[in-house]
Amino acid sequence: MSSIKLAKKIVYTGTITLKTGLHIGGTNAALNIGGPDKFVVRNPLTNIPYIPGSSLKGKMRALVEISNGETNNGKPTNNPNSKAGKLFGISGDSDNSRASRLIVRDAELDTESANFSNTDLPYTESKTEVAIDRVTAKANPRTFERVPANAKFKLNMVLNIFEGENENELKATLKQAIALLHDDYLGGHGSRGYGQVEIELDKEHGEDRTY
């Protein structure tokens, strides 16, 4: 593989606003009697919910692949020259691999963004849903923990641009990913109304940093 040189980094900061409650699953190790069946992921040191960068990046990648017809029989594309491959990278053998150009940080909850004093759990709400067995008509209630609507998370992403690469194309693919996410969902249970988000960038084209 020929050597490549980093030209610059473009830092994107912004806000992820929840339009509906968000559930990204965490451990059930702290399960209490009478508490939720499914917990959200939290920082184990602060007990504050966050959005894992892997969840956000994986969702954006999947949406870009589907939108551009780049899926590989339902699996992530293995084409390094596809839009998704160029931005999100390709894992595999040395001849076909490509490092991701996009770093997505874990998004921290802005604890001042909403009034969390009325939530029944620290920074979150519990939502009970009832599944009905179509054969026996037996009700099966389950309780999910969600970060409530209107809460905000701090977004931070870094786009690496190497010499000779099409910067505008990479930016356009990232912009497409964000737009697609607005009309989809993040986390689990999106078909039931969870996870609608809106991303607002502080600067549309990010902040250039050269070294």
Secondary structure as UniProt FT lines:
FT   STRAND          6..18
FT   TURN            29..30
FT   TURN            33..34
FT   TURN            44..46
FT   STRAND          49..51
FT   HELIX           53..67
FT   TURN            68..69
FT   TURN            73..74
FT   TURN            80..81
FT   HELIX           83..88
FT   TURN            94..96
FT   STRAND          102..104
FT   STRAND          107..109
FT   TURN            111..112
FT   HELIX           116..118
FT   TURN            122..123
FT   STRAND          124..132
FT   TURN            134..136
FT   STRAND          139..147
FT   TURN            149..150
FT   STRAND          152..162
FT   TURN            163..164
FT   HELIX           167..182
FT   HELIX           190..192
FT   TURN            193..195
FT   STRAND          197..201
FT   TURN            204..205
FT   STRAND          207..209
//
